[in-house]
Amino acid sequence: MHVAFCTQYPISAVFGDEVTLLPGEHPFPWVRLLAKELIRGGHVDALDILTTSAHYPHDEVVERPGNPITYRVFSWRDDLELPLLTLRGHEIGWARGLWRMVRCLRQLRPDVVHAHGTDDIHALAAVFSGRPHVISIQGLMTNIARVHPTPR
């Protein structure tokens, strides 16, 4: 089975084994653990992890010999001058990054796309790809708390 994860992912984990977080990055240990367990358990033959980063200067594909995980980084650096996509007044990402990710998913044709979170372009890319998809909803409480803070 070929699976694609669309998620935020620490760039240092893509280019090395040790996670050194850049400003604003989350370690997303559950993504790394889920990927390893799916492969170790024999459930997945190939896994693509698609992520976005404003810290990396250009799009990059990283493959390691003997590793069935392929990392695909979509840079936002060139997109910083583009208008943000908005949905009902909420910023959800950069337009060009979204469509590049959608095109990539359509070319890869994974059996299933698993998008993590709805506060970025990853879930939209999964839906617009036309591939079977699962979306793990995360991050909504952060956005809700910004609009409706809990009294302390």
Chimera marker file (.cmm) of the C-alpha trace (Angstrom):
<marker_set name="trace">
<marker id="1" x="0.000" y="0.000" z="0.000" r="1" g="1" b="0" radius="0.5"/>
<marker id="2" x="1.203" y="3.510" z="-0.832" r="1" g="1" b="0" radius="0.5"/>
<marker id="3" x="0.275" y="6.159" z="1.758" r="1" g="1" b="0" radius="0.5"/>
<marker id="4" x="0.884" y="9.910" z="1.715" r="1" g="1" b="0" radius="0.5"/>
<marker id="5" x="0.906" y="12.020" z="4.886" r="1" g="1" b="0" radius="0.5"/>
<marker id="6" x="0.202" y="15.735" z="4.453" r="1" g="1" b="0" radius="0.5"/>
<marker id="7" x="1.284" y="17.428" z="7.653" r="1" g="1" b="0" radius="0.5"/>
<marker id="8" x="3.545" y="19.915" z="9.335" r="1" g="1" b="0" radius="0.5"/>
<marker id="9" x="6.849" y="18.157" z="9.885" r="1" g="1" b="0" radius="0.5"/>
<marker id="10" x="10.132" y="19.422" z="11.364" r="1" g="1" b="0" radius="0.5"/>
<marker id="11" x="12.555" y="20.173" z="8.534" r="1" g="1" b="0" radius="0.5"/>
<marker id="12" x="15.528" y="19.001" z="10.611" r="1" g="1" b="0" radius="0.5"/>
<marker id="13" x="13.955" y="15.526" z="10.808" r="1" g="1" b="0" radius="0.5"/>
<marker id="14" x="13.788" y="15.463" z="7.007" r="1" g="1" b="0" radius="0.5"/>
<marker id="15" x="17.446" y="16.332" z="6.487" r="1" g="1" b="0" radius="0.5"/>
<marker id="16" x="18.879" y="14.496" z="9.498" r="1" g="1" b="0" radius="0.5"/>
<marker id="17" x="18.010" y="12.053" z="12.234" r="1" g="1" b="0" radius="0.5"/>
<marker id="18" x="18.070" y="14.554" z="15.091" r="1" g="1" b="0" radius="0.5"/>
<marker id="19" x="15.183" y="16.979" z="15.501" r="1" g="1" b="0" radius="0.5"/>
<marker id="20" x="16.319" y="20.561" z="15.988" r="1" g="1" b="0" radius="0.5"/>
<marker id="21" x="13.279" y="22.790" z="15.864" r="1" g="1" b="0" radius="0.5"/>
<marker id="22" x="13.235" y="26.057" z="13.971" r="1" g="1" b="0" radius="0.5"/>
<marker id="23" x="11.159" y="28.991" z="15.253" r="1" g="1" b="0" radius="0.5"/>
<marker id="24" x="7.480" y="28.054" z="15.236" r="1" g="1" b="0" radius="0.5"/>
<marker id="25" x="8.044" y="24.384" z="14.406" r="1" g="1" b="0" radius="0.5"/>
<marker id="26" x="6.315" y="21.600" z="16.295" r="1" g="1" b="0" radius="0.5"/>
<marker id="27" x="8.137" y="18.254" z="16.694" r="1" g="1" b="0" radius="0.5"/>
<marker id="28" x="5.103" y="16.157" z="15.623" r="1" g="1" b="0" radius="0.5"/>
<marker id="29" x="6.462" y="12.993" z="17.255" r="1" g="1" b="0" radius="0.5"/>
<marker id="30" x="3.239" y="11.101" z="16.533" r="1" g="1" b="0" radius="0.5"/>
<marker id="31" x="3.784" y="11.487" z="12.771" r="1" g="1" b="0" radius="0.5"/>
<marker id="32" x="7.278" y="10.009" z="13.014" r="1" g="1" b="0" radius="0.5"/>
<marker id="33" x="6.062" y="7.177" z="15.260" r="1" g="1" b="0" radius="0.5"/>
<marker id="34" x="3.044" y="6.373" z="13.074" r="1" g="1" b="0" radius="0.5"/>
<marker id="35" x="5.222" y="6.314" z="9.941" r="1" g="1" b="0" radius="0.5"/>
<marker id="36" x="7.739" y="3.947" z="11.529" r="1" g="1" b="0" radius="0.5"/>
<marker id="37" x="5.045" y="1.626" z="12.880" r="1" g="1" b="0" radius="0.5"/>
<marker id="38" x="3.137" y="1.433" z="9.582" r="1" g="1" b="0" radius="0.5"/>
<marker id="39" x="6.321" y="0.425" z="7.796" r="1" g="1" b="0" radius="0.5"/>
<marker id="40" x="7.621" y="-1.869" z="10.538" r="1" g="1" b="0" radius="0.5"/>
<marker id="41" x="4.266" y="-3.653" z="10.706" r="1" g="1" b="0" radius="0.5"/>
<marker id="42" x="4.312" y="-4.306" z="6.958" r="1" g="1" b="0" radius="0.5"/>
<marker id="43" x="1.140" y="-2.300" z="6.356" r="1" g="1" b="0" radius="0.5"/>
<marker id="44" x="2.802" y="0.202" z="4.024" r="1" g="1" b="0" radius="0.5"/>
<marker id="45" x="5.264" y="-0.408" z="1.185" r="1" g="1" b="0" radius="0.5"/>
<marker id="46" x="5.814" y="3.267" z="0.375" r="1" g="1" b="0" radius="0.5"/>
<marker id="47" x="5.158" y="6.400" z="2.406" r="1" g="1" b="0" radius="0.5"/>
<marker id="48" x="5.421" y="9.991" z="1.227" r="1" g="1" b="0" radius="0.5"/>
<marker id="49" x="5.482" y="12.755" z="3.840" r="1" g="1" b="0" radius="0.5"/>
<marker id="50" x="4.493" y="16.086" z="2.278" r="1" g="1" b="0" radius="0.5"/>
<marker id="51" x="5.132" y="19.187" z="4.353" r="1" g="1" b="0" radius="0.5"/>
<marker id="52" x="5.527" y="22.936" z="3.960" r="1" g="1" b="0" radius="0.5"/>
<marker id="53" x="8.163" y="25.311" z="5.262" r="1" g="1" b="0" radius="0.5"/>
<marker id="54" x="8.959" y="29.003" z="5.086" r="1" g="1" b="0" radius="0.5"/>
<marker id="55" x="12.411" y="28.147" z="6.484" r="1" g="1" b="0" radius="0.5"/>
<marker id="56" x="13.600" y="26.156" z="3.477" r="1" g="1" b="0" radius="0.5"/>
<marker id="57" x="14.564" y="28.068" z="0.309" r="1" g="1" b="0" radius="0.5"/>
<marker id="58" x="13.092" y="25.760" z="-2.357" r="1" g="1" b="0" radius="0.5"/>
<marker id="59" x="11.021" y="22.641" z="-2.929" r="1" g="1" b="0" radius="0.5"/>
<marker id="60" x="12.983" y="19.486" z="-2.239" r="1" g="1" b="0" radius="0.5"/>
<marker id="61" x="12.518" y="15.724" z="-2.448" r="1" g="1" b="0" radius="0.5"/>
<marker id="62" x="14.585" y="13.704" z="0.027" r="1" g="1" b="0" radius="0.5"/>
<marker id="63" x="15.009" y="9.961" z="-0.344" r="1" g="1" b="0" radius="0.5"/>
<marker id="64" x="17.326" y="7.786" z="1.731" r="1" g="1" b="0" radius="0.5"/>
<marker id="65" x="18.651" y="4.424" z="0.483" r="1" g="1" b="0" radius="0.5"/>
<marker id="66" x="16.794" y="1.533" z="2.084" r="1" g="1" b="0" radius="0.5"/>
<marker id="67" x="14.148" y="3.812" z="3.608" r="1" g="1" b="0" radius="0.5"/>
<marker id="68" x="10.613" y="3.521" z="2.154" r="1" g="1" b="0" radius="0.5"/>
<marker id="69" x="9.806" y="7.066" z="3.349" r="1" g="1" b="0" radius="0.5"/>
<marker id="70" x="10.150" y="9.888" z="0.835" r="1" g="1" b="0" radius="0.5"/>
<marker id="71" x="10.030" y="13.440" z="2.206" r="1" g="1" b="0" radius="0.5"/>
<marker id="72" x="8.645" y="16.204" z="-0.011" r="1" g="1" b="0" radius="0.5"/>
<marker id="73" x="9.167" y="19.741" z="1.268" r="1" g="1" b="0" radius="0.5"/>
<marker id="74" x="7.202" y="22.584" z="-0.322" r="1" g="1" b="0" radius="0.5"/>
<marker id="75" x="8.839" y="25.923" z="0.352" r="1" g="1" b="0" radius="0.5"/>
<marker id="76" x="6.759" y="28.984" z="1.113" r="1" g="1" b="0" radius="0.5"/>
<marker id="77" x="9.735" y="31.310" z="0.839" r="1" g="1" b="0" radius="0.5"/>
<marker id="78" x="8.900" y="32.253" z="-2.762" r="1" g="1" b="0" radius="0.5"/>
<marker id="79" x="5.218" y="32.510" z="-1.863" r="1" g="1" b="0" radius="0.5"/>
<marker id="80" x="5.572" y="35.101" z="0.905" r="1" g="1" b="0" radius="0.5"/>
<marker id="81" x="4.451" y="37.915" z="-1.386" r="1" g="1" b="0" radius="0.5"/>
<marker id="82" x="1.316" y="36.036" z="-2.472" r="1" g="1" b="0" radius="0.5"/>
<marker id="83" x="-1.990" y="36.728" z="-0.757" r="1" g="1" b="0" radius="0.5"/>
<marker id="84" x="-3.048" y="34.263" z="1.899" r="1" g="1" b="0" radius="0.5"/>
<marker id="85" x="-5.898" y="31.912" z="1.162" r="1" g="1" b="0" radius="0.5"/>
<marker id="86" x="-8.739" y="32.678" z="3.514" r="1" g="1" b="0" radius="0.5"/>
<marker id="87" x="-11.809" y="30.721" z="4.430" r="1" g="1" b="0" radius="0.5"/>
<marker id="88" x="-14.491" y="32.617" z="6.327" r="1" g="1" b="0" radius="0.5"/>
<marker id="89" x="-11.901" y="35.134" z="7.416" r="1" g="1" b="0" radius="0.5"/>
<marker id="90" x="-9.340" y="32.582" z="8.653" r="1" g="1" b="0" radius="0.5"/>
<marker id="91" x="-5.916" y="32.383" z="7.025" r="1" g="1" b="0" radius="0.5"/>
<marker id="92" x="-5.233" y="28.840" z="5.852" r="1" g="1" b="0" radius="0.5"/>
<marker id="93" x="-2.043" y="28.991" z="3.820" r="1" g="1" b="0" radius="0.5"/>
<marker id="94" x="-0.310" y="30.126" z="0.706" r="1" g="1" b="0" radius="0.5"/>
<marker id="95" x="-2.028" y="29.581" z="-2.652" r="1" g="1" b="0" radius="0.5"/>
<marker id="96" x="0.924" y="28.303" z="-4.647" r="1" g="1" b="0" radius="0.5"/>
<marker id="97" x="1.992" y="25.863" z="-1.917" r="1" g="1" b="0" radius="0.5"/>
<marker id="98" x="-1.481" y="24.340" z="-1.897" r="1" g="1" b="0" radius="0.5"/>
<marker id="99" x="-1.695" y="23.743" z="-5.627" r="1" g="1" b="0" radius="0.5"/>
<marker id="100" x="1.877" y="22.407" z="-5.834" r="1" g="1" b="0" radius="0.5"/>
<marker id="101" x="0.993" y="19.897" z="-3.110" r="1" g="1" b="0" radius="0.5"/>
<marker id="102" x="-2.256" y="18.930" z="-4.889" r="1" g="1" b="0" radius="0.5"/>
<marker id="103" x="-0.387" y="18.390" z="-8.178" r="1" g="1" b="0" radius="0.5"/>
<marker id="104" x="2.198" y="16.254" z="-6.384" r="1" g="1" b="0" radius="0.5"/>
<marker id="105" x="-0.495" y="14.063" z="-4.796" r="1" g="1" b="0" radius="0.5"/>
<marker id="106" x="-2.216" y="13.610" z="-8.150" r="1" g="1" b="0" radius="0.5"/>
<marker id="107" x="1.090" y="12.529" z="-9.717" r="1" g="1" b="0" radius="0.5"/>
<marker id="108" x="1.977" y="10.173" z="-6.839" r="1" g="1" b="0" radius="0.5"/>
<marker id="109" x="-1.475" y="8.526" z="-6.855" r="1" g="1" b="0" radius="0.5"/>
<marker id="110" x="-1.233" y="7.117" z="-3.319" r="1" g="1" b="0" radius="0.5"/>
<marker id="111" x="-3.817" y="4.567" z="-2.205" r="1" g="1" b="0" radius="0.5"/>
<marker id="112" x="-4.777" y="6.905" z="0.645" r="1" g="1" b="0" radius="0.5"/>
<marker id="113" x="-3.825" y="10.409" z="1.788" r="1" g="1" b="0" radius="0.5"/>
<marker id="114" x="-3.782" y="11.069" z="5.539" r="1" g="1" b="0" radius="0.5"/>
<marker id="115" x="-3.869" y="14.789" z="6.302" r="1" g="1" b="0" radius="0.5"/>
<marker id="116" x="-3.004" y="15.901" z="9.821" r="1" g="1" b="0" radius="0.5"/>
<marker id="117" x="-4.688" y="19.071" z="11.050" r="1" g="1" b="0" radius="0.5"/>
<marker id="118" x="-7.091" y="21.534" z="9.532" r="1" g="1" b="0" radius="0.5"/>
<marker id="119" x="-5.317" y="24.777" z="10.390" r="1" g="1" b="0" radius="0.5"/>
<marker id="120" x="-3.043" y="24.694" z="7.329" r="1" g="1" b="0" radius="0.5"/>
<marker id="121" x="-3.240" y="23.658" z="3.655" r="1" g="1" b="0" radius="0.5"/>
<marker id="122" x="-2.713" y="19.936" z="4.275" r="1" g="1" b="0" radius="0.5"/>
<marker id="123" x="-6.370" y="18.888" z="4.608" r="1" g="1" b="0" radius="0.5"/>
<marker id="124" x="-7.354" y="20.981" z="1.588" r="1" g="1" b="0" radius="0.5"/>
<marker id="125" x="-4.602" y="19.367" z="-0.472" r="1" g="1" b="0" radius="0.5"/>
<marker id="126" x="-5.891" y="15.916" z="0.489" r="1" g="1" b="0" radius="0.5"/>
<marker id="127" x="-9.456" y="16.808" z="-0.493" r="1" g="1" b="0" radius="0.5"/>
<marker id="128" x="-8.533" y="18.583" z="-3.740" r="1" g="1" b="0" radius="0.5"/>
<marker id="129" x="-6.183" y="15.756" z="-4.794" r="1" g="1" b="0" radius="0.5"/>
<marker id="130" x="-9.134" y="13.550" z="-5.677" r="1" g="1" b="0" radius="0.5"/>
<marker id="131" x="-7.482" y="10.612" z="-3.892" r="1" g="1" b="0" radius="0.5"/>
<marker id="132" x="-9.128" y="8.653" z="-1.068" r="1" g="1" b="0" radius="0.5"/>
<marker id="133" x="-8.295" y="10.542" z="2.108" r="1" g="1" b="0" radius="0.5"/>
<marker id="134" x="-8.556" y="10.645" z="5.880" r="1" g="1" b="0" radius="0.5"/>
<marker id="135" x="-8.275" y="13.897" z="7.812" r="1" g="1" b="0" radius="0.5"/>
<marker id="136" x="-7.237" y="13.954" z="11.463" r="1" g="1" b="0" radius="0.5"/>
<marker id="137" x="-8.719" y="17.142" z="12.872" r="1" g="1" b="0" radius="0.5"/>
<marker id="138" x="-6.313" y="18.978" z="15.150" r="1" g="1" b="0" radius="0.5"/>
<marker id="139" x="-5.591" y="22.564" z="15.958" r="1" g="1" b="0" radius="0.5"/>
<marker id="140" x="-9.189" y="23.739" z="16.000" r="1" g="1" b="0" radius="0.5"/>
<marker id="141" x="-9.176" y="24.500" z="19.703" r="1" g="1" b="0" radius="0.5"/>
<marker id="142" x="-6.314" y="26.949" z="19.241" r="1" g="1" b="0" radius="0.5"/>
<marker id="143" x="-8.301" y="28.916" z="16.676" r="1" g="1" b="0" radius="0.5"/>
<marker id="144" x="-11.503" y="28.741" z="18.722" r="1" g="1" b="0" radius="0.5"/>
<marker id="145" x="-9.653" y="29.992" z="21.803" r="1" g="1" b="0" radius="0.5"/>
<marker id="146" x="-8.412" y="33.013" z="19.840" r="1" g="1" b="0" radius="0.5"/>
<marker id="147" x="-11.977" y="33.988" z="18.997" r="1" g="1" b="0" radius="0.5"/>
<marker id="148" x="-13.658" y="32.874" z="22.249" r="1" g="1" b="0" radius="0.5"/>
<marker id="149" x="-11.099" y="32.923" z="25.061" r="1" g="1" b="0" radius="0.5"/>
<marker id="150" x="-11.914" y="30.810" z="28.077" r="1" g="1" b="0" radius="0.5"/>
<marker id="151" x="-12.401" y="32.908" z="31.222" r="1" g="1" b="0" radius="0.5"/>
<marker id="152" x="-9.711" y="32.194" z="33.778" r="1" g="1" b="0" radius="0.5"/>
<link id1="1" id2="2" r="1" g="1" b="0" radius="0.2"/>
<link id1="2" id2="3" r="1" g="1" b="0" radius="0.2"/>
<link id1="3" id2="4" r="1" g="1" b="0" radius="0.2"/>
<link id1="4" id2="5" r="1" g="1" b="0" radius="0.2"/>
<link id1="5" id2="6" r="1" g="1" b="0" radius="0.2"/>
<link id1="6" id2="7" r="1" g="1" b="0" radius="0.2"/>
<link id1="7" id2="8" r="1" g="1" b="0" radius="0.2"/>
<link id1="8" id2="9" r="1" g="1" b="0" radius="0.2"/>
<link id1="9" id2="10" r="1" g="1" b="0" radius="0.2"/>
<link id1="10" id2="11" r="1" g="1" b="0" radius="0.2"/>
<link id1="11" id2="12" r="1" g="1" b="0" radius="0.2"/>
<link id1="12" id2="13" r="1" g="1" b="0" radius="0.2"/>
<link id1="13" id2="14" r="1" g="1" b="0" radius="0.2"/>
<link id1="14" id2="15" r="1" g="1" b="0" radius="0.2"/>
<link id1="15" id2="16" r="1" g="1" b="0" radius="0.2"/>
<link id1="16" id2="17" r="1" g="1" b="0" radius="0.2"/>
<link id1="17" id2="18" r="1" g="1" b="0" radius="0.2"/>
<link id1="18" id2="19" r="1" g="1" b="0" radius="0.2"/>
<link id1="19" id2="20" r="1" g="1" b="0" radius="0.2"/>
<link id1="20" id2="21" r="1" g="1" b="0" radius="0.2"/>
<link id1="21" id2="22" r="1" g="1" b="0" radius="0.2"/>
<link id1="22" id2="23" r="1" g="1" b="0" radius="0.2"/>
<link id1="23" id2="24" r="1" g="1" b="0" radius="0.2"/>
<link id1="24" id2="25" r="1" g="1" b="0" radius="0.2"/>
<link id1="25" id2="26" r="1" g="1" b="0" radius="0.2"/>
<link id1="26" id2="27" r="1" g="1" b="0" radius="0.2"/>
<link id1="27" id2="28" r="1" g="1" b="0" radius="0.2"/>
<link id1="28" id2="29" r="1" g="1" b="0" radius="0.2"/>
<link id1="29" id2="30" r="1" g="1" b="0" radius="0.2"/>
<link id1="30" id2="31" r="1" g="1" b="0" radius="0.2"/>
<link id1="31" id2="32" r="1" g="1" b="0" radius="0.2"/>
<link id1="32" id2="33" r="1" g="1" b="0" radius="0.2"/>
<link id1="33" id2="34" r="1" g="1" b="0" radius="0.2"/>
<link id1="34" id2="35" r="1" g="1" b="0" radius="0.2"/>
<link id1="35" id2="36" r="1" g="1" b="0" radius="0.2"/>
<link id1="36" id2="37" r="1" g="1" b="0" radius="0.2"/>
<link id1="37" id2="38" r="1" g="1" b="0" radius="0.2"/>
<link id1="38" id2="39" r="1" g="1" b="0" radius="0.2"/>
<link id1="39" id2="40" r="1" g="1" b="0" radius="0.2"/>
<link id1="40" id2="41" r="1" g="1" b="0" radius="0.2"/>
<link id1="41" id2="42" r="1" g="1" b="0" radius="0.2"/>
<link id1="42" id2="43" r="1" g="1" b="0" radius="0.2"/>
<link id1="43" id2="44" r="1" g="1" b="0" radius="0.2"/>
<link id1="44" id2="45" r="1" g="1" b="0" radius="0.2"/>
<link id1="45" id2="46" r="1" g="1" b="0" radius="0.2"/>
<link id1="46" id2="47" r="1" g="1" b="0" radius="0.2"/>
<link id1="47" id2="48" r="1" g="1" b="0" radius="0.2"/>
<link id1="48" id2="49" r="1" g="1" b="0" radius="0.2"/>
<link id1="49" id2="50" r="1" g="1" b="0" radius="0.2"/>
<link id1="50" id2="51" r="1" g="1" b="0" radius="0.2"/>
<link id1="51" id2="52" r="1" g="1" b="0" radius="0.2"/>
<link id1="52" id2="53" r="1" g="1" b="0" radius="0.2"/>
<link id1="53" id2="54" r="1" g="1" b="0" radius="0.2"/>
<link id1="54" id2="55" r="1" g="1" b="0" radius="0.2"/>
<link id1="55" id2="56" r="1" g="1" b="0" radius="0.2"/>
<link id1="56" id2="57" r="1" g="1" b="0" radius="0.2"/>
<link id1="57" id2="58" r="1" g="1" b="0" radius="0.2"/>
<link id1="58" id2="59" r="1" g="1" b="0" radius="0.2"/>
<link id1="59" id2="60" r="1" g="1" b="0" radius="0.2"/>
<link id1="60" id2="61" r="1" g="1" b="0" radius="0.2"/>
<link id1="61" id2="62" r="1" g="1" b="0" radius="0.2"/>
<link id1="62" id2="63" r="1" g="1" b="0" radius="0.2"/>
<link id1="63" id2="64" r="1" g="1" b="0" radius="0.2"/>
<link id1="64" id2="65" r="1" g="1" b="0" radius="0.2"/>
<link id1="65" id2="66" r="1" g="1" b="0" radius="0.2"/>
<link id1="66" id2="67" r="1" g="1" b="0" radius="0.2"/>
<link id1="67" id2="68" r="1" g="1" b="0" radius="0.2"/>
<link id1="68" id2="69" r="1" g="1" b="0" radius="0.2"/>
<link id1="69" id2="70" r="1" g="1" b="0" radius="0.2"/>
<link id1="70" id2="71" r="1" g="1" b="0" radius="0.2"/>
<link id1="71" id2="72" r="1" g="1" b="0" radius="0.2"/>
<link id1="72" id2="73" r="1" g="1" b="0" radius="0.2"/>
<link id1="73" id2="74" r="1" g="1" b="0" radius="0.2"/>
<link id1="74" id2="75" r="1" g="1" b="0" radius="0.2"/>
<link id1="75" id2="76" r="1" g="1" b="0" radius="0.2"/>
<link id1="76" id2="77" r="1" g="1" b="0" radius="0.2"/>
<link id1="77" id2="78" r="1" g="1" b="0" radius="0.2"/>
<link id1="78" id2="79" r="1" g="1" b="0" radius="0.2"/>
<link id1="79" id2="80" r="1" g="1" b="0" radius="0.2"/>
<link id1="80" id2="81" r="1" g="1" b="0" radius="0.2"/>
<link id1="81" id2="82" r="1" g="1" b="0" radius="0.2"/>
<link id1="82" id2="83" r="1" g="1" b="0" radius="0.2"/>
<link id1="83" id2="84" r="1" g="1" b="0" radius="0.2"/>
<link id1="84" id2="85" r="1" g="1" b="0" radius="0.2"/>
<link id1="85" id2="86" r="1" g="1" b="0" radius="0.2"/>
<link id1="86" id2="87" r="1" g="1" b="0" radius="0.2"/>
<link id1="87" id2="88" r="1" g="1" b="0" radius="0.2"/>
<link id1="88" id2="89" r="1" g="1" b="0" radius="0.2"/>
<link id1="89" id2="90" r="1" g="1" b="0" radius="0.2"/>
<link id1="90" id2="91" r="1" g="1" b="0" radius="0.2"/>
<link id1="91" id2="92" r="1" g="1" b="0" radius="0.2"/>
<link id1="92" id2="93" r="1" g="1" b="0" radius="0.2"/>
<link id1="93" id2="94" r="1" g="1" b="0" radius="0.2"/>
<link id1="94" id2="95" r="1" g="1" b="0" radius="0.2"/>
<link id1="95" id2="96" r="1" g="1" b="0" radius="0.2"/>
<link id1="96" id2="97" r="1" g="1" b="0" radius="0.2"/>
<link id1="97" id2="98" r="1" g="1" b="0" radius="0.2"/>
<link id1="98" id2="99" r="1" g="1" b="0" radius="0.2"/>
<link id1="99" id2="100" r="1" g="1" b="0" radius="0.2"/>
<link id1="100" id2="101" r="1" g="1" b="0" radius="0.2"/>
<link id1="101" id2="102" r="1" g="1" b="0" radius="0.2"/>
<link id1="102" id2="103" r="1" g="1" b="0" radius="0.2"/>
<link id1="103" id2="104" r="1" g="1" b="0" radius="0.2"/>
<link id1="104" id2="105" r="1" g="1" b="0" radius="0.2"/>
<link id1="105" id2="106" r="1" g="1" b="0" radius="0.2"/>
<link id1="106" id2="107" r="1" g="1" b="0" radius="0.2"/>
<link id1="107" id2="108" r="1" g="1" b="0" radius="0.2"/>
<link id1="108" id2="109" r="1" g="1" b="0" radius="0.2"/>
<link id1="109" id2="110" r="1" g="1" b="0" radius="0.2"/>
<link id1="110" id2="111" r="1" g="1" b="0" radius="0.2"/>
<link id1="111" id2="112" r="1" g="1" b="0" radius="0.2"/>
<link id1="112" id2="113" r="1" g="1" b="0" radius="0.2"/>
<link id1="113" id2="114" r="1" g="1" b="0" radius="0.2"/>
<link id1="114" id2="115" r="1" g="1" b="0" radius="0.2"/>
<link id1="115" id2="116" r="1" g="1" b="0" radius="0.2"/>
<link id1="116" id2="117" r="1" g="1" b="0" radius="0.2"/>
<link id1="117" id2="118" r="1" g="1" b="0" radius="0.2"/>
<link id1="118" id2="119" r="1" g="1" b="0" radius="0.2"/>
<link id1="119" id2="120" r="1" g="1" b="0" radius="0.2"/>
<link id1="120" id2="121" r="1" g="1" b="0" radius="0.2"/>
<link id1="121" id2="122" r="1" g="1" b="0" radius="0.2"/>
<link id1="122" id2="123" r="1" g="1" b="0" radius="0.2"/>
<link id1="123" id2="124" r="1" g="1" b="0" radius="0.2"/>
<link id1="124" id2="125" r="1" g="1" b="0" radius="0.2"/>
<link id1="125" id2="126" r="1" g="1" b="0" radius="0.2"/>
<link id1="126" id2="127" r="1" g="1" b="0" radius="0.2"/>
<link id1="127" id2="128" r="1" g="1" b="0" radius="0.2"/>
<link id1="128" id2="129" r="1" g="1" b="0" radius="0.2"/>
<link id1="129" id2="130" r="1" g="1" b="0" radius="0.2"/>
<link id1="130" id2="131" r="1" g="1" b="0" radius="0.2"/>
<link id1="131" id2="132" r="1" g="1" b="0" radius="0.2"/>
<link id1="132" id2="133" r="1" g="1" b="0" radius="0.2"/>
<link id1="133" id2="134" r="1" g="1" b="0" radius="0.2"/>
<link id1="134" id2="135" r="1" g="1" b="0" radius="0.2"/>
<link id1="135" id2="136" r="1" g="1" b="0" radius="0.2"/>
<link id1="136" id2="137" r="1" g="1" b="0" radius="0.2"/>
<link id1="137" id2="138" r="1" g="1" b="0" radius="0.2"/>
<link id1="138" id2="139" r="1" g="1" b="0" radius="0.2"/>
<link id1="139" id2="140" r="1" g="1" b="0" radius="0.2"/>
<link id1="140" id2="141" r="1" g="1" b="0" radius="0.2"/>
<link id1="141" id2="142" r="1" g="1" b="0" radius="0.2"/>
<link id1="142" id2="143" r="1" g="1" b="0" radius="0.2"/>
<link id1="143" id2="144" r="1" g="1" b="0" radius="0.2"/>
<link id1="144" id2="145" r="1" g="1" b="0" radius="0.2"/>
<link id1="145" id2="146" r="1" g="1" b="0" radius="0.2"/>
<link id1="146" id2="147" r="1" g="1" b="0" radius="0.2"/>
<link id1="147" id2="148" r="1" g="1" b="0" radius="0.2"/>
<link id1="148" id2="149" r="1" g="1" b="0" radius="0.2"/>
<link id1="149" id2="150" r="1" g="1" b="0" radius="0.2"/>
<link id1="150" id2="151" r="1" g="1" b="0" radius="0.2"/>
<link id1="151" id2="152" r="1" g="1" b="0" radius="0.2"/>
</marker_set>
